[in-house]
Amino acid sequence: MARIIWGNPGNPPNEVSRILGITRPQLGRALHRIKRWAGLRGGDRVTIWDDGSVTDELGSIIGNIYDEID
C-alpha cells in the first residue's frame, strides 16, 4: 500500500525526489504538468505518494509523477 511522502503547502523538499528516485527538476516539471492538466494552480495543495501518485485535496488521483518524467 502506498504511503504519503509529502502533503504540505509549498514546494516539496529534496527528500521527496530522493524517495522517488528522480531529480528535483524532474519532480517540479512533473508536478506542474499534473496540476495544469487537473486545472489546479501552482499554489494548490496536493499530496504525493511513494508510488508516484498525486492526489488533490479531495483525495482523487490526478496523475502520477512517473508518467510525467521526460
C-alpha positions as CSV (number, residue, x, y, z in Angstrom):
1,M,0.0,0.0,0.0
2,A,1.3,3.4,-0.9
3,R,2.2,5.9,1.8
4,I,2.2,9.7,1.8
5,I,5.6,11.2,1.4
6,W,4.5,14.9,1.1
7,G,1.3,16.8,1.6
8,N,2.3,20.2,2.9
9,P,1.8,23.6,1.3
10,G,4.7,25.0,-0.7
11,N,7.4,23.2,-2.7
12,P,8.3,19.6,-1.9
13,P,11.6,19.2,-0.1
14,N,14.6,17.4,-1.7
15,E,13.7,14.3,0.3
16,V,10.6,13.7,-1.9
17,S,12.6,13.5,-5.1
18,R,15.2,11.3,-3.4
19,I,12.5,8.8,-2.2
20,L,11.0,8.8,-5.8
21,G,14.5,8.3,-7.3
22,I,14.3,11.3,-9.6
23,T,15.9,14.7,-9.7
24,R,14.3,17.8,-8.1
25,P,13.9,19.5,-11.5
26,Q,12.1,16.3,-12.8
27,L,9.8,16.4,-9.8
28,G,9.0,20.1,-10.3
29,R,8.2,19.7,-14.0
30,A,6.1,16.6,-13.5
31,L,4.1,18.2,-10.6
32,H,3.5,21.4,-12.7
33,R,2.2,19.3,-15.6
34,I,-0.1,17.3,-13.4
35,K,-1.5,20.3,-11.7
36,R,-2.0,22.1,-15.0
37,W,-3.8,19.1,-16.5
38,A,-6.1,18.9,-13.4
39,G,-6.9,22.6,-13.6
40,L,-5.0,23.4,-10.5
41,R,-2.7,26.4,-9.9
42,G,0.8,26.2,-8.6
43,G,-0.2,27.0,-5.0
44,D,-3.0,24.5,-4.8
45,R,-2.3,21.8,-2.3
46,V,-1.7,18.2,-3.5
47,T,-0.4,15.0,-1.8
48,I,2.4,12.9,-3.3
49,W,2.6,9.2,-2.5
50,D,5.6,6.9,-2.6
51,D,4.3,5.1,-5.7
52,G,4.4,8.5,-7.6
53,S,0.6,9.1,-7.4
54,V,-0.6,12.6,-6.9
55,T,-3.9,13.3,-5.3
56,D,-5.9,16.6,-4.9
57,E,-7.3,17.9,-1.6
58,L,-10.4,15.6,-2.0
59,G,-8.1,12.5,-2.3
60,S,-8.8,12.0,-6.0
61,I,-5.9,10.8,-8.1
62,I,-5.0,13.5,-10.6
63,G,-1.8,11.9,-12.0
64,N,1.4,10.1,-11.4
65,I,4.9,11.6,-11.3
66,Y,6.5,8.7,-13.1
67,D,4.1,9.2,-16.1
68,E,5.3,12.8,-16.5
69,I,9.1,12.3,-16.3
70,D,10.8,13.3,-19.5
